[in-house]
């Protein structure tokens, strides 16, 4: 209604020419990712859902947990999982060769009959995050028991991301057993430490770069079918064409230390607090631009005349669109680089002045910006303070935005649309995935899990009561079976 009122004011003010421009641009608007090219999908091979659920249950029970301190990881469980894959999927292992990178990251190759065709990559990591200590009793079923109940498989990793890996292997197993032979080579990459930096995927990328392997596309986790997309109020399939970069800034304020009964005029903690506030008080501007905005651009024709008009004429309505999208933290995160202070360290005792105070700020860097620009922003915000700034670990720039007009995108979109029943839109993954390591190697990278979930359902990822519904598991196995059968033919 606000948009229509604004248009009325323009008309009343004599803006007939402007109104004409608005009308023409609205009428001729074509969203990104729109295509008239039909995709002929192969039928795939049916998968036994009860067996798939049992296999996912077994996978959950293997505790491949990536801890913050890698020395706490149980290597035997990771080796057990790799052995389990070989035992559980014999047909897949007969047709695919396996190599290990970074010791524990497997890469499977299902060689195609035409080596001239570039391969494609399916990705799903097999490590999982820990269960937060003290929350075990909050789980409906123990987090590592893999209980099958209420038409779902329950446990850590059932969604993120063993569910995807099991679905891929179920599809390969069924296709291989049926006698399917790919014309295009299929690669399956399963990182062992995606939740702890992704060194396995990086090692694979380095090997492929050296050997000249250039996949036509890679498909990893990321977005999904949102059952209650706020804009439309109905299911929408979102395909990640981009993801944010990642960096954590360490700010250290050196200080003298001493007894808290005789503090100096300004303590190290005070200096640190000023530095953190100086950075966070200068947020990166939100803009109706990039893959975050492309989601709305793609869905505008299904969202009603007012939204379509505003998006088609963002030269005028961009501020209003930004304010609407940025009304929620998730929406705002899609339109700019985020700044999140996460950790603090000071004195080891309440009556001791620290000799230094340290804070960590986590950044998720929007496409179009770099880690160097983020560091410059932080330096400018703290230039008047006695603090030291450095990256804590490796800083990652955002990978390039992939095409929403490629054959691979059209294929994924055709499958994701459930036979044309669902709107499909490109989107931005605000987290990070192993696929970032393939930037500059794969022609395009997409991030999509073929499951349907509500906005609230996604809270279980890395949280409590993570579970994969049998309906979603069946949907995922069918998706990968048809994807492989179509893309590899």
MARZA-921326 format. One record per residue (C-alpha): chain; residue number from 1; x, z, y. Coordinates in Angstrom, 1 decimal, m for minus. Layout:
! MARZA-921326
   chain     n        u        w        v
       A   NUM        X        Z        Y
...
END
This chain:
! MARZA-921326
   chain     n        u        w        v
       A     1      0.0      0.0      0.0
       A     2      2.9      0.8      2.4
       A     3      4.2     m2.7      1.9
       A     4      0.9     m4.3      2.6
       A     5      0.5     m2.1      5.8
       A     6      3.9     m3.3      6.9
       A     7      2.9     m6.9      6.4
       A     8     m0.3     m6.3      8.4
       A     9      1.8     m4.9     11.3
       A    10      3.9     m8.0     11.3
       A    11      0.9    m10.2     11.5
       A    12     m0.6     m8.1     14.3
       A    13      2.6     m8.3     16.2
       A    14      2.6    m12.1     16.1
       A    15      5.0    m12.4     13.2
       A    16      3.2    m15.4     11.7
       A    17      6.4    m17.2     11.0
       A    18      7.8    m14.2      9.2
       A    19      4.7    m13.8      7.2
       A    20      5.0    m17.4      6.2
       A    21      8.5    m16.9      5.0
       A    22      7.4    m13.8      3.0
       A    23      4.6    m15.8      1.4
       A    24      6.8    m18.8      0.5
       A    25      9.6    m16.6     m0.9
       A    26      7.1    m14.6     m2.9
       A    27      5.3    m17.6     m4.3
       A    28      8.6    m19.3     m5.3
       A    29     10.4    m16.2     m6.6
       A    30     12.3    m16.6     m9.9
       A    31     13.8    m13.4    m11.4
       A    32     17.3    m13.1    m12.9
       A    33     17.4    m13.6    m16.7
       A    34     14.3    m15.8    m16.6
       A    35     14.6    m18.8    m18.9
       A    36     12.5    m21.5    m20.3
       A    37     14.9    m22.2    m23.1
       A    38     13.2    m21.3    m26.4
       A    39     15.3    m19.5    m29.0
       A    40     14.7    m20.3    m32.7
       A    41     15.2    m17.1    m34.6
       A    42     16.2    m17.0    m38.2
       A    43     14.0    m14.8    m40.4
       A    44     16.7    m12.5    m41.6
       A    45     16.4    m10.5    m44.9
       A    46     14.2     m7.5    m45.5
       A    47     15.8     m4.1    m45.8
       A    48     14.6     m1.2    m48.0
       A    49     13.6      1.4    m45.3
       A    50     13.6      4.3    m47.7
       A    51     17.2      3.5    m48.8
       A    52     18.2      3.1    m45.2
       A    53     16.8      6.5    m44.3
       A    54     18.6      8.1    m47.2
       A    55     21.9      6.5    m46.1
       A    56     21.5      7.6    m42.5
       A    57     20.8     11.1    m43.8
       A    58     24.0     11.0    m45.8
       A    59     25.9      9.7    m42.7
       A    60     24.7     12.6    m40.5
       A    61     25.9     15.1    m43.1
       A    62     29.5     13.9    m42.6
       A    63     30.8     15.9    m39.6
       A    64     32.8     13.3    m37.7
       A    65     32.8     15.5    m34.6
       A    66     35.0     14.5    m31.6
       A    67     36.0     17.7    m29.8
       A    68     37.4     18.0    m26.3
       A    69     40.7     19.1    m27.9
       A    70     41.4     16.4    m30.6
       A    71     43.4     18.9    m32.5
       A    72     40.1     20.6    m33.4
       A    73     38.8     17.4    m35.1
       A    74     38.5     17.5    m38.9
       A    75     40.4     14.4    m40.0
       A    76     39.2     14.8    m43.6
       A    77     35.6     14.2    m42.4
       A    78     36.5     11.0    m40.7
       A    79     38.3      9.7    m43.8
       A    80     35.3     10.8    m45.9
       A    81     33.0      8.7    m43.7
       A    82     35.2      5.6    m44.1
       A    83     35.1      6.1    m47.9
       A    84     31.4      6.6    m47.8
       A    85     30.9      3.3    m46.1
       A    86     32.8      1.5    m48.8
       A    87     30.9      3.3    m51.6
       A    88     27.4      2.9    m50.0
       A    89     27.7     m0.8    m49.0
       A    90     29.4     m2.6    m51.9
       A    91     28.0     m6.1    m51.1
       A    92     29.1     m5.8    m47.5
       A    93     32.6     m4.8    m48.5
       A    94     32.8     m7.7    m51.0
       A    95     32.2    m10.3    m48.2
       A    96     34.0     m8.5    m45.4
       A    97     37.7     m7.6    m45.1
       A    98     38.6     m4.3    m43.4
       A    99     41.5     m3.3    m41.2
       A   100     42.2      0.0    m39.5
       A   101     43.3      0.4    m35.9
       A   102     44.5      3.6    m34.3
       A   103     44.5      4.9    m37.9
       A   104     40.8      5.6    m38.1
       A   105     38.9      2.8    m36.4
       A   106     37.7      0.1    m38.8
       A   107     37.3     m3.5    m37.9
       A   108     35.4     m5.6    m40.5
       A   109     35.6     m9.4    m40.6
       A   110     33.0    m11.5    m42.3
       A   111     34.7    m14.9    m42.1
       A   112     32.6    m17.9    m41.1
       A   113     32.9    m21.3    m42.7
       A   114     33.7    m22.9    m39.3
       A   115     36.9    m21.3    m37.8
       A   116     36.4    m23.5    m34.7
       A   117     33.5    m21.3    m33.6
       A   118     34.3    m18.2    m31.7
       A   119     33.2    m15.0    m33.5
       A   120     30.8    m12.4    m32.2
       A   121     31.2     m8.6    m32.3
       A   122     28.7     m5.9    m33.3
       A   123     29.8     m2.4    m32.3
       A   124     28.8      1.2    m33.1
       A   125     31.0      4.2    m33.1
       A   126     30.9      6.8    m35.9
       A   127     32.1      9.9    m34.1
       A   128     29.6     12.3    m32.6
       A   129     29.6     15.0    m30.0
       A   130     29.6     18.7    m31.0
       A   131     26.5     20.8    m31.1
       A   132     26.5     23.2    m28.1
       A   133     27.4     26.7    m29.5
       A   134     24.5     29.0    m29.5
       A   135     21.9     26.2    m29.6
       A   136     21.8     25.7    m33.4
       A   137     18.7     27.9    m33.8
       A   138     16.9     25.6    m31.3
       A   139     17.1     22.7    m33.7
       A   140     13.9     21.9    m35.7
       A   141     16.2     21.1    m38.6
       A   142     19.9     22.1    m38.9
       A   143     21.9     19.5    m36.9
       A   144     24.2     18.4    m39.8
       A   145     21.8     18.5    m42.7
       A   146     20.3     15.0    m42.3
       A   147     16.8     16.2    m43.1
       A   148     14.2     13.5    m43.5
       A   149     10.9     15.0    m42.2
       A   150      8.0     14.0    m40.0
       A   151      8.9     10.3    m40.4
       A   152     12.4     10.7    m39.0
       A   153     16.0     11.4    m39.9
       A   154     17.1     14.5    m38.0
       A   155     20.7     15.4    m37.0
       A   156     23.6     14.9    m34.7
       A   157     24.5     11.2    m34.6
       A   158     21.3      9.9    m36.0
       A   159     20.8      8.1    m32.8
       A   160     24.2      8.2    m31.1
       A   161     25.5      6.2    m32.8
       A   162     25.5      6.4    m36.6
       A   163     21.9      5.1    m36.6
       A   164     23.1      1.8    m35.2
       A   165     26.1      1.6    m37.5
       A   166     23.9      2.2    m40.6
       A   167     21.4     m0.4    m39.3
       A   168     24.2     m3.0    m39.0
       A   169     25.5     m2.2    m42.5
       A   170     22.1     m2.3    m44.0
       A   171     21.6     m5.7    m42.5
       A   172     25.0     m7.0    m43.7
       A   173     24.4     m5.6    m47.1
       A   174     21.0     m7.3    m47.5
       A   175     22.3    m10.6    m46.1
       A   176     25.4    m10.5    m48.4
       A   177     23.3     m9.7    m51.4
       A   178     20.9    m12.5    m50.7
       A   179     23.8    m15.0    m50.7
       A   180     23.9    m15.7    m46.9
       A   181     27.1    m17.2    m45.8
       A   182     27.9    m17.2    m42.1
       A   183     29.1    m20.3    m40.3
       A   184     30.4    m18.2    m37.4
       A   185     32.6    m15.3    m38.1
       A   186     31.0    m11.8    m37.7
       A   187     33.1     m8.9    m36.5
       A   188     32.0     m5.3    m36.9
       A   189     33.9     m2.7    m34.8
       A   190     33.3      1.0    m35.3
       A   191     35.3      3.3    m33.0
       A   192     36.3      6.7    m34.3
       A   193     36.7      8.4    m30.9
       A   194     34.3      6.8    m28.5
       A   195     33.1     10.3    m27.5
       A   196     36.7     11.2    m26.6
       A   197     38.1      8.3    m24.7
       A   198     37.9      5.3    m27.0
       A   199     41.5      4.9    m28.0
       A   200     40.4      3.1    m31.2
       A   201     38.5      0.4    m29.4
       A   202     41.4      0.0    m27.0
       A   203     43.8     m0.5    m29.9
       A   204     41.5     m3.2    m31.4
       A   205     41.2     m4.9    m28.0
       A   206     45.0     m5.0    m27.7
       A   207     45.4     m6.5    m31.1
       A   208     42.8     m9.2    m30.4
       A   209     44.4    m10.0    m27.1
       A   210     47.7    m10.5    m28.8
       A   211     46.3    m12.6    m31.6
       A   212     44.1    m14.7    m29.4
       A   213     40.7    m13.6    m30.7
       A   214     38.1    m14.4    m28.0
       A   215     34.6    m13.4    m29.2
       A   216     31.7    m15.3    m27.6
       A   217     29.9    m12.0    m27.1
       A   218     29.9     m8.3    m28.1
       A   219     26.9     m6.1    m28.6
       A   220     27.3     m2.3    m28.3
       A   221     25.1      0.7    m27.6
       A   222     23.7      1.3    m24.1
       A   223     20.1      0.6    m23.1
       A   224     17.0      0.3    m25.2
       A   225     13.2     m0.3    m25.1
       A   226     11.8      2.3    m22.7
       A   227      8.3      3.1    m23.8
       A   228      7.1      4.5    m20.5
       A   229      9.0      2.4    m17.9
       A   230      7.9      4.0    m14.6
       A   231      7.6      0.7    m12.8
       A   232      5.2     m0.9    m15.2
       A   233      3.9      2.1    m17.2
       A   234      4.4      0.2    m20.5
       A   235      7.3     m0.6    m22.8
       A   236     10.2     m2.7    m21.3
       A   237     13.3     m3.8    m23.1
       A   238     16.4     m3.2    m21.0
       A   239     19.6     m5.0    m21.9
       A   240     22.8     m3.6    m20.4
       A   241     24.8     m6.5    m18.8
       A   242     27.2     m4.0    m17.1
       A   243     28.4     m0.4    m17.2
       A   244     30.0      1.9    m14.7
       A   245     33.7      2.7    m14.5
       A   246     34.9      6.2    m15.2
       A   247     37.3      8.5    m13.5
       A   248     37.8     12.2    m13.1
       A   249     39.6     13.5    m10.0
       A   250     41.6     16.7    m10.1
       A   251     41.9     18.5     m6.8
       A   252     44.5     21.3     m6.5
       A   253     44.8     23.7     m3.6
       A   254     48.2     25.4     m3.7
       A   255     48.2     29.1     m2.5
       A   256     50.4     32.1     m2.3
       A   257     48.4     34.4     m4.5
       A   258     48.6     38.1     m4.4
       A   259     46.3     41.1     m4.3
       A   260     42.7     40.5     m3.2
       A   261     42.7     43.6     m1.1
       A   262     44.9     41.8      1.5
       A   263     43.7     38.2      1.6
       A   264     45.2     35.6      4.0
       A   265     43.0     34.1      6.7
       A   266     42.2     31.3      4.3
       A   267     42.5     31.5      0.5
       A   268     43.2     28.7     m1.9
       A   269     39.6     28.9     m3.2
       A   270     38.3     28.4      0.4
       A   271     40.5     25.4      0.9
       A   272     39.4     24.0     m2.4
       A   273     35.7     24.6     m1.6
       A   274     36.2     22.7      1.7
       A   275     37.8     19.8     m0.2
       A   276     35.0     19.5     m2.7
       A   277     32.3     19.7      0.0
       A   278     34.3     17.2      2.2
       A   279     34.1     14.7     m0.7
       A   280     30.5     15.3     m1.8
       A   281     29.2     15.3      1.8
       A   282     30.3     11.7      2.0
       A   283     28.4     10.0     m0.8
       A   284     28.8      6.3     m1.5
       A   285     25.9      4.4      0.0
       A   286     23.0      3.3     m2.2
       A   287     22.4     m0.4     m1.9
       A   288     19.8     m2.8     m3.4
       A   289     22.4     m4.8     m5.1
       A   290     24.1     m5.5     m8.4
       A   291     22.8     m5.1    m12.0
       A   292     20.9     m1.9    m11.1
       A   293     18.8     m3.9     m8.6
       A   294     18.5     m6.8    m11.0
       A   295     16.4     m4.7    m13.3
       A   296     13.7     m4.5    m10.6
       A   297     14.2     m8.1     m9.7
       A   298     13.6     m9.2    m13.3
       A   299     10.5     m7.0    m13.6
       A   300      9.0     m7.7    m10.2
       A   301      6.6    m10.5    m11.4
       A   302      5.0     m8.0    m13.9
       A   303      4.9     m5.1    m11.4
       A   304      2.2     m6.4     m9.0
       A   305      2.1     m8.5     m5.8
       A   306      3.4     m5.8     m3.5
       A   307      6.5     m5.2     m5.5
       A   308      7.1     m8.9     m6.1
       A   309      6.8     m9.6     m2.4
       A   310      9.2     m6.8     m1.5
       A   311     11.8     m7.9     m4.1
       A   312     11.5    m11.6     m3.2
       A   313     12.1    m10.6      0.5
       A   314     14.7     m7.9      0.0
       A   315     16.3     m9.1      3.3
       A   316     13.5     m7.2      4.9
       A   317     12.4     m4.6      2.4
       A   318     15.7     m3.5      0.9
       A   319     15.7      0.0      2.6
       A   320     12.2      0.7      1.3
       A   321     13.2     m0.5     m2.2
       A   322     16.3      1.7     m2.1
       A   323     14.3      4.8     m1.0
       A   324     11.8      4.3     m3.9
       A   325     14.5      3.7     m6.6
       A   326     16.7      6.5     m5.3
       A   327     13.9      9.0     m5.5
       A   328     15.2     10.1     m8.9
       A   329     18.8     11.0     m9.8
       A   330     18.8      8.3    m12.5
       A   331     17.4      5.7    m10.1
       A   332     20.0      6.6     m7.4
       A   333     22.8      6.4    m10.0
       A   334     21.9      2.8    m10.7
       A   335     22.6      1.8     m7.1
       A   336     25.9      3.5     m6.2
       A   337     29.0      5.3     m7.3
       A   338     28.2      8.9     m8.2
       A   339     30.2     12.0     m7.4
       A   340     29.8     15.0     m9.6
       A   341     31.9     18.2     m9.4
       A   342     32.0     19.5    m12.9
       A   343     34.7     22.1    m13.4
       A   344     36.5     24.8    m11.4
       A   345     39.6     27.0    m12.1
       A   346     40.9     29.8    m10.0
       A   347     42.1     33.3    m10.6
       A   348     42.3     34.8    m14.1
       A   349     41.0     38.1    m12.6
       A   350     38.5     39.1    m10.0
       A   351     41.0     41.1     m7.9
       A   352     43.8     38.6     m8.0
       A   353     44.3     35.8     m5.5
       A   354     45.0     32.6     m7.4
       A   355     48.4     30.8     m6.9
       A   356     46.4     27.6     m7.0
       A   357     42.7     26.7     m7.2
       A   358     41.6     23.5     m9.0
       A   359     38.4     21.5     m9.2
       A   360     37.5     18.4    m11.2
       A   361     35.1     15.8     m9.9
       A   362     33.7     13.2    m12.3
       A   363     32.9      9.7    m10.8
       A   364     30.9      6.9    m12.4
       A   365     32.0      3.9    m10.5
       A   366     29.5      1.2     m9.7
       A   367     30.2     m2.5    m10.4
       A   368     31.9     m4.0     m7.3
       A   369     34.0     m0.9     m6.6
       A   370     37.3      0.2     m8.1
       A   371     39.0      3.5     m9.0
       A   372     41.5      2.8     m6.2
       A   373     38.7      2.7     m3.6
       A   374     37.3      5.9     m5.0
       A   375     40.7      7.6     m4.6
       A   376     41.0      6.3     m1.0
       A   377     37.6      7.7     m0.3
       A   378     38.6     11.1     m1.6
       A   379     41.9     11.1      0.3
       A   380     40.2     10.2      3.6
       A   381     37.7     13.1      3.0
       A   382     40.4     15.7      2.5
       A   383     43.2     14.4      4.7
       A   384     43.1     17.5      7.0
       A   385     43.4     19.9      4.0
       A   386     46.4     21.1      2.1
       A   387     45.3     19.8     m1.3
       A   388     46.8     17.6     m4.0
       A   389     44.7     14.8     m5.6
       A   390     45.4     13.1     m8.9
       A   391     43.5     11.5    m11.7
       A   392     42.8     13.7    m14.7
       A   393     43.5     11.3    m17.5
       A   394     42.9      7.5    m17.2
       A   395     40.7      6.0    m14.6
       A   396     38.6      2.9    m15.6
       A   397     37.3      0.3    m13.3
       A   398     33.9     m1.1    m14.1
       A   399     34.0     m4.1    m16.5
       A   400     32.7     m7.5    m15.2
       A   401     29.0     m8.0    m15.1
       A   402     27.9    m10.2    m18.0
       A   403     25.7    m13.2    m17.7
       A   404     21.9    m12.9    m18.0
       A   405     21.7    m16.7    m18.6
       A   406     23.9    m17.1    m21.7
       A   407     22.9    m18.2    m25.2
       A   408     23.8    m14.7    m26.4
       A   409     21.6    m13.0    m23.8
       A   410     18.7    m15.2    m24.6
       A   411     19.1    m14.4    m28.3
       A   412     19.2    m10.7    m27.7
       A   413     16.3    m10.9    m25.3
       A   414     14.2    m12.9    m27.7
       A   415     14.7    m10.3    m30.4
       A   416     14.2     m7.4    m28.0
       A   417     11.0     m8.8    m26.7
       A   418      9.3     m8.3    m30.1
       A   419      8.0    m11.8    m30.2
       A   420      7.4    m12.1    m26.5
       A   421      5.2     m9.0    m26.3
       A   422      7.6     m7.0    m24.1
       A   423      9.1     m7.8    m20.7
       A   424     12.9     m7.9    m20.9
       A   425     15.3     m7.2    m18.0
       A   426     19.1     m6.9    m17.5
       A   427     20.3     m3.5    m16.5
       A   428     23.2     m1.2    m15.7
       A   429     24.5      1.4    m18.2
       A   430     25.5      4.4    m16.1
       A   431     27.5      5.9    m18.9
       A   432     30.5      4.4    m20.6
       A   433     30.9      2.7    m24.0
       A   434     33.6      1.4    m26.3
       A   435     32.7     m2.1    m25.2
       A   436     34.5     m1.7    m21.9
       A   437     37.8     m2.2    m23.8
       A   438     36.7     m5.8    m24.6
       A   439     36.5     m6.7    m20.9
       A   440     38.5     m9.9    m20.4
       A   441     38.5    m10.6    m24.2
       A   442     34.8    m11.1    m25.1
       A   443     33.1    m13.8    m23.0
       A   444     30.1    m11.5    m22.5
       A   445     29.4     m7.9    m23.3
       A   446     25.9     m6.6    m23.8
       A   447     24.7     m3.0    m24.4
       A   448     21.4     m2.6    m26.2
       A   449     20.0     m0.5    m29.0
       A   450     16.8     m1.9    m30.5
       A   451     14.9      1.3    m30.6
       A   452     11.8      2.4    m28.6
       A   453     11.9      5.7    m26.9
       A   454     10.3      7.5    m23.9
       A   455     12.2      8.7    m21.0
       A   456     12.0     12.2    m22.3
       A   457     13.1     11.1    m25.8
       A   458     16.5     10.0    m24.4
       A   459     17.2     13.6    m23.5
       A   460     17.9     14.4    m27.2
       A   461     21.1     12.2    m27.1
       A   462     23.9     14.7    m26.8
       A   463     21.2     17.4    m26.8
       A   464     19.0     19.3    m29.2
       A   465     16.8     17.8    m32.0
       A   466     18.4     14.4    m32.0
       A   467     16.5     12.3    m34.5
       A   468     15.9      8.7    m35.5
       A   469     12.3      7.8    m36.4
       A   470     11.8      5.7    m39.5
       A   471      9.9      3.2    m37.3
       A   472     12.9      2.8    m35.1
       A   473     15.3      2.6    m38.0
       A   474     13.2     m0.2    m39.5
       A   475     13.1     m2.0    m36.2
       A   476     16.9     m1.7    m35.9
       A   477     17.7     m3.0    m39.4
       A   478     15.3     m6.0    m38.8
       A   479     16.9     m6.7    m35.4
       A   480     20.4     m6.8    m36.8
       A   481     19.4     m8.8    m39.8
       A   482     17.8    m11.5    m37.6
       A   483     20.6    m11.4    m35.0
       A   484     23.3    m12.0    m37.6
       A   485     21.3    m14.7    m39.4
       A   486     20.7    m16.5    m36.1
       A   487     24.0    m16.0    m34.3
       A   488     26.2    m16.8    m37.4
       A   489     24.4    m19.8    m38.6
END
